[in-house]
Amino acid sequence: AARLDTLPQERKKLLQDAAVMGKVFWAGSVVAMGDRDSPEVKQALHELLRKELVRPARQSSMEGEAEYGFWHLLVRDVAYAQIPRAQRASKHLAAADWLETKAGERVEDLAEVLAYHTGEALTLAQATGDTSLQNTVTPRAARYALLAGERALGLDTGKALGLLDRARALTPDTEPGFPLVLLRWADAAWQAGRLRDAADALAEASDAFLGQREVLHAGETLTLLSNVHARLGESDAKAIAEQAVTLLEPSPGPELVAALTEIAGVHMVSAAPREVIAAADRALTLAEQQGLPLPGRALGFRGLSRCNVGDLDGLSEMEQALDLLVADGKGRDAAVLMHNLATVRGYMEGPAAAVAGFEQACVFAQARGLTEAAQVARVGSVTAFVQTGRFDEALTQTDLLLPLLRASGDRLFEAELLAAQTLLLVERGQDASEPAEHALRIARDTGKPTYLTQAVWGAAPALLATGDTAAARTLLDEIADTPIHHDPEL
């Protein structure tokens, strides 16, 4: 602070404007923010460089602009703190104005930094009671929070949800753009493991889009809602996906590809591999016809189902799909595919290989804040731990995961985890009746053969352990009557 106070007033103000930009700034930004001459700024920055207050970057991150950074972060912090509080909001808006001008039509590329500056301006306007400035900046702050949140989805879920929380709070529900905010917020909430909250928001958003005749967004919303409902164990997941397909068929594009892929996903949960392959083929064919990128999620579903019917060339399709999803920033879909790959490798190479694959999926998901996908990977790990005799680790993970899955409403993986817990307790000679009954109850509530098969996997051994052979036989007979048992390719 003492060093900065020795600077001429104009040099000090220039450094303060630079501090508003952040850790790095550009010569053009301080020219615009202070209405200065470019040669004057160049000379001033040269002087500040000699005083070891700023330093030039070797390569600028903005084309045509000389980039600088502060010699030490404390210099930036002190310079910013010396700006009168009443002036900070307008300075942040000036920074946002300059960035918008530089970004032009590619404003999405700078969405996060624009969300920061408009958000700071709004917070400062609220703190000073400047209602006029609040009214001016709120729509901009909401817009950039939405854009930045969209870009963070699949890469950093915590950041995405925080930004979209802000966009939702700043956008009146009477605004035409509110349903889109709600859709993106629901996507982030779903990835964060808040399945019920996501389902409620998606139902509201789909109704609003349909009321606005926003067919593409309505179809996109219904597609995601189908996915969430499948995980919640709702019986209408397929019907919702089919509604999305019907809605989108007159306007074939990426939204219809996603809806067809979701149909494949619903069939996957129902253990109908040939139907999965057929739906995935439709999605892949449509994408090719429309000149769209190869859809990694559809390719991954088809590859997994090919493996399930004995065509192990499907494994290479899954690996190709994983590369596509990672490159496209589809973090959640990539994490789920890693889980599916671990499952397939467990069948081919044994449960030890599955443990390694599930751990990889979990690390990948956690690094991106994908709570829901990380929980899925952990459930897979529990199953593999039981199969390899690592009972203590399986029990620890089960105790951790069950409350989380129940809080999120994820009935599909709760049923799988309960089945693994049942088998674990049987192997340890303990009473397994409670988790066995709970898994069966979930299976019967959903009416899905997949859930029932998972439940019986644990429940039948639990009954045999108590000597109730007749009840175990009844359960196995029930499985024998399902399409899964009678499918010769499964």
ABEGO torsion letter per residue (X at the ends): XAAAAABBAAAAAAAAAAAAAEABBBAAAAAAAAGBBAAAAAAAAAAAAAAGABBBBABBABBGBBBBBBABAAAAAAAAAABBAAAAAAAAAAAAAAAAAAAEAAAAAAAAAAAAAAAAAAAAAAAAGBAAAAAAAAAAAAAAAAAAAAAABGABAAAAAAAAAAAAAABBAABAAAAAAAAAAAAAAAAAGBAAAAAAAAAAAAAAAAAAGBAAAAAAAAAAAAAAAAAAGBAAAAAAAAAAAAAAAABBBAAAAAAAAAAAAAAAAAGBAAAAAAAAAAAAAAAAAAGBBBBAAAAAAAAAAAAAAGBAAAAAAAAAAAAAAAAAGBAAAAAAAAAAAAAAAAAAAEAAAAAAAAAAAAAAAAAAGBAAAAAAAAAAAAAAAAAAGBAAAAAAAAAAAAAAAAAAGBAAAAAAAAAAAAAAAAAAGBBAAAAAAAAAAAAAAAGBAAAAAAAAAAAAAAAAAAGBAAAAAAAAAAAAABAAAABAAX
